[in-house]
């Protein structure tokens, strides 16, 4: 799929426009986000994400639409897993619910830019060094096995190197001032805890990309499809967070489902020179695996504490970790 520059420019403009809509309509105001409002917006973004597959079908054909749909499902599912970490970050800094959406918005905007850079680098790497396909596949398989065995790195915000660097560069305060990232105290410009939370959200998204980018390259090598699936999976992530914030820990089998998917796509990438698994079969495996994990989680829920309020919230959930 060799697209003209105008196609990339047009899609980029679309993403920027959708981000503006998200900021102005969902992210405005100081009132706390209600579950109903977040649910409606989350559904809207998800429908838009799936609807883009129809655009690709009409534009580039059925295979492109199938590849995008499989990639979108993988990225959307991994983004749900990432929300565990965001909940822990917000709990650690006791970020007020009304301010959490701003952090999520700017974190998502930065993630879309970073993913574009990683995707371009990954595409060049795969085109230049074919053996890197085995490296990507191995990363996914190992990550999936670790996830299934719960051998994931615990998140300790206070130990994060980026936060330590921030502390050296920018003096900080423990005082919040609405949605401001900086405040003036005694004539000094200080960073608020909201700035620290934003830095952590951004740095952890770099870690998340280690899983997500190789995973979707196992489904398709088309950079446009890879980027489109990433962009649409990230759009509306703030709304999804407020839908799931109080019940993230109840998805007790989500990590198992994601582990199976990661191992599957890792194997698919590793054996691609010997046998290419059809896209429709990959899509079926991904949908059935994630559906089974979600249904099993709903049938056997666990009781968890609220992850959006208080410094200790979210720490009771063993799944509030992510592979690093």
C-alpha positions in Angstrom: 0.0 0.0 0.0 2.1 2.9 -1.3 0.0 5.9 -0.4 0.5 9.4 -1.7 1.5 12.2 0.8 -1.9 13.7 0.7 -3.4 10.5 2.2 -1.0 10.7 5.2 -1.6 14.4 5.5 -5.4 14.0 5.3 -5.4 11.2 8.0 -3.1 13.4 10.2 -5.6 16.3 9.9 -8.4 13.9 10.8 -6.6 12.7 13.9 -5.9 16.3 15.0 -9.5 17.3 14.4 -10.8 14.4 16.5 -8.3 15.3 19.3 -9.7 18.8 19.3 -13.2 17.5 19.5 -12.2 15.3 22.4 -10.6 18.2 24.2 -13.4 20.7 23.6 -16.4 18.4 24.1 -15.3 15.7 26.5 -12.4 17.4 28.3 -13.9 20.8 29.0 -15.3 22.0 32.3 -14.3 21.2 35.9 -17.2 18.9 36.8 -16.4 15.2 37.4 -17.0 12.9 34.5 -20.1 10.8 35.0 -20.2 7.1 34.1 -23.0 7.7 31.6 -21.2 10.5 29.8 -17.9 8.5 29.7 -19.8 5.4 28.4 -21.5 7.3 25.6 -18.2 8.9 24.5 -16.4 5.6 24.7 -19.0 3.9 22.5 -18.8 6.7 20.0 -15.0 6.4 19.7 -15.1 2.6 19.5 -17.8 2.8 16.7 -15.6 5.3 14.8 -12.6 3.0 15.2 -14.5 0.1 13.7 -16.1 2.3 11.0 -12.7 3.2 9.7 -12.4 -0.4 8.6 -15.3 0.1 6.3 -13.5 3.1 4.8 -10.4 1.0 4.2 -12.6 -1.8 2.7 -14.1 0.6 0.2 -10.7 2.3 -0.5 -8.1 -0.5 -0.3 -10.1 -3.8 -0.2 -11.1 -6.5 2.2 -7.6 -7.6 3.3 -6.7 -4.1 4.3 -9.9 -3.8 6.3 -9.3 -7.2 8.0 -5.7 -6.2 8.9 -6.8 -2.9 10.3 -9.6 -4.6 12.4 -7.2 -7.2 13.8 -4.7 -4.5 14.7 -7.3 -2.2 16.2 -8.5 -5.0 18.4 -5.0 -5.8 19.6 -4.2 -2.2 20.3 -7.5 -1.5 22.0 -7.1 -4.5 24.3 -3.5 -3.5 25.2 -4.7 0.0 25.9 -7.2 -1.4 28.4 -4.3 -3.2 30.2 -2.4 0.1 30.2 -5.2 1.8 32.1 -4.2 -0.3 35.2 -1.0 1.7 35.2 -2.7 5.0 34.7 -5.0 4.3 37.6 -2.0 3.5 39.8 -0.2 6.8 38.8 -3.3 8.9 39.5 -3.8 7.1 42.9 -0.1 7.7 43.8 -0.3 11.4 43.1 -3.9 11.7 44.3 -4.9 13.4 41.1 -8.4 14.9 41.4 -10.9 13.2 39.0 -11.6 16.5 37.2 -7.9 16.9 36.4 -7.3 13.3 35.3 -8.9 13.8 31.9 -6.5 16.6 31.0 -3.5 14.4 31.9 -5.0 11.6 29.8 -5.7 13.9 26.9 -2.2 15.3 26.6 -0.7 11.9 27.3 -2.8 10.4 24.5 -1.8 13.3 22.1 1.8 12.7 22.9 1.4 9.0 22.5 0.0 9.4 19.0 3.1 11.3 18.0 5.5 8.9 19.7 3.7 5.9 18.1 4.2 7.4 14.7 7.9 7.7 15.3 8.2 4.1 16.6 6.1 2.8 13.7 8.3 4.6 11.2 11.5 3.2 12.9 10.0 -0.3 13.1 9.0 -0.3 9.4 12.5 0.8 8.4 14.0 -1.9 10.7 11.9 -4.7 9.2 12.6 -3.5 5.6 16.4 -3.2 6.2 17.1 -6.1 8.5 14.7 -9.0 7.8 16.0 -11.0 10.7 14.5 -8.4 13.1 11.2 -10.1 12.4 12.4 -12.9 14.6 13.5 -10.4 17.3 10.0 -8.8 17.3 8.4 -12.2 17.5 10.6 -13.3 20.4 9.8 -10.1 22.3 6.1 -10.8 21.9 6.3 -14.5 23.0 8.4 -13.7 26.0 6.1 -10.8 27.0 3.1 -13.1 26.6 4.6 -15.8 28.7 5.6 -13.4 31.4 2.1 -11.8 31.4 0.5 -15.2 31.7 2.7 -16.2 34.6 2.2 -12.7 36.2 6.0 -12.1 36.0 5.5 -8.5 35.3 7.4 -5.5 36.6 5.6 -3.7 39.4 5.1 0.0 38.9 6.8 2.2 41.5 6.2 5.8 40.4 8.6 7.2 43.0 11.5 5.1 41.5 10.9 6.1 37.9 14.0 7.6 36.3 12.0 10.2 34.3 10.5 11.5 37.6 13.9 11.8 39.2 15.2 13.7 36.2 12.2 16.0 36.4 12.8 16.6 40.1 16.4 17.8 39.2 15.3 20.0 36.4 12.1 21.5 37.7 11.4 22.2 41.4 8.1 20.7 42.4 5.4 21.3 44.9 2.7 19.1 46.4 0.0 21.7 45.9 -2.6 21.4 43.1 -3.9 24.5 41.4 -6.7 23.3 39.1 -5.3 22.0 35.8 -2.2 24.0 35.9 1.1 22.2 35.4 3.1 25.1 37.0 2.5 27.5 39.9 4.3 30.5 41.4 5.3 30.2 45.0 7.4 33.0 46.6 8.4 34.2 43.2 9.6 30.7 42.1 8.0 28.7 39.2 7.2 25.2 40.5 5.8 22.1 38.9 2.6 20.7 40.3 1.9 17.0 40.9 -0.1 17.1 37.7 3.1 17.7 35.8 4.7 14.7 37.4 1.7 12.5 36.6 1.8 13.7 32.9 5.5 12.9 32.7 4.9 9.4 34.0 2.0 8.7 31.7 4.2 9.8 28.8 7.2 7.7 29.8 5.1 4.6 30.4 3.6 4.9 27.0 7.1 4.5 25.6 7.2 1.2 27.5 3.8 0.2 26.3 4.9 0.7 22.7 7.4 -2.1 23.1 4.5 -4.5 23.3 2.0 -2.9 21.0 4.1 -1.9 17.9 5.7 -5.4 17.4 2.2 -7.0 18.0 0.5 -5.1 15.2 3.5 -5.5 12.8 2.8 -9.2 13.2 -0.7 -8.6 11.6 0.3 -6.2 8.9 3.5 -4.5 7.5 1.5 -1.6 6.0 2.7 1.4 8.0 -0.5 3.4 7.3 -2.7 0.6 8.7 -0.4 0.2 11.7 -0.6 3.9 12.5 -4.4 4.1 11.8 -5.1 1.2 14.2 -2.8 2.8 16.9 -4.4 6.3 16.5 -8.0 5.1 16.7 -7.2 2.8 19.6 -5.8 5.8 21.5 -8.6 8.2 20.6 -11.3 7.9 23.3 -8.9 6.2 25.7 -9.7 9.0 28.3 -13.4 8.2 28.1 -12.7 4.5 28.4 -10.7 5.1 31.5 -13.6 6.8 33.2 -15.9 3.9 32.2 -13.5 1.2 33.6 -11.8 3.1 36.4 -13.9 1.6 39.1 -13.8 -1.9 37.8 -10.4 -2.4 36.2 -9.5 -5.1 38.7 -12.6 -7.1 37.9 -11.1 -8.1 34.5 -9.0 -10.8 36.3 -8.5 -12.9 33.2 -7.8 -10.0 30.8 -4.0 -10.5 31.2 -4.4 -14.2 30.4 -6.3 -13.3 27.2 -3.8 -10.7 26.2 -0.9 -13.1 26.9 -2.5 -15.7 24.5 -2.9 -13.0 21.8 0.7 -11.8 22.2 2.1 -15.3 22.0 -0.1 -16.1 19.0 1.0 -13.0 17.1 4.6 -13.6 18.1 4.5 -17.2 16.7 2.8 -15.8 13.6 5.6 -13.3 13.1 8.3 -15.9 13.8 7.0 -18.5 11.3 5.9 -16.0 8.6 8.8 -17.1 6.3 7.5 -20.7 6.5 3.7 -20.2 6.6 1.6 -17.0 6.5 -1.4 -17.4 8.8 -4.4 -15.8 7.0 -5.6 -12.5 8.3 -9.1 -13.7 8.8 -7.8 -16.6 11.0 -5.8 -14.2 13.0 -8.8 -11.9 13.5 -10.9 -14.9 14.6 -8.3 -16.0 17.2 -8.0 -12.5 18.6 -11.7 -11.9 18.8 -12.5 -15.3 20.4 -9.6 -15.1 22.9 -10.4 -11.7 24.1 -14.1 -12.4 24.3 -13.4 -15.6 26.3 -11.2 -13.6 28.7 -13.8 -10.9 29.2 -16.7 -13.4 29.7 -14.7 -15.4 32.2 -13.8 -12.2 34.1 -17.5 -11.2 34.2 -18.6 -14.6 35.4 -15.9 -14.7 38.1 -15.4 -11.1 39.2 -13.2 -10.1 42.1 -13.9 -7.4 44.6 -11.5 -4.4 44.3 -11.1 -1.0 45.9 -11.8 2.2 44.0 -8.8 3.0 41.8 -9.5 6.7 41.1 -9.5 8.2 44.6 -7.0 8.2 47.4 -3.3 7.4 47.6 -3.8 3.7 48.3 -6.5 3.0 45.7 -5.7 0.5 43.1 -2.8 -1.1 45.0 -4.9 -4.1 46.0 -5.2 -5.3 42.5 -2.4 -7.7 41.5 -3.0 -6.9 37.8 -2.0 -3.2 38.4 1.3 -4.0 36.7 2.7 -3.9 33.2 5.5 -5.7 31.5 8.5 -3.5 31.0 
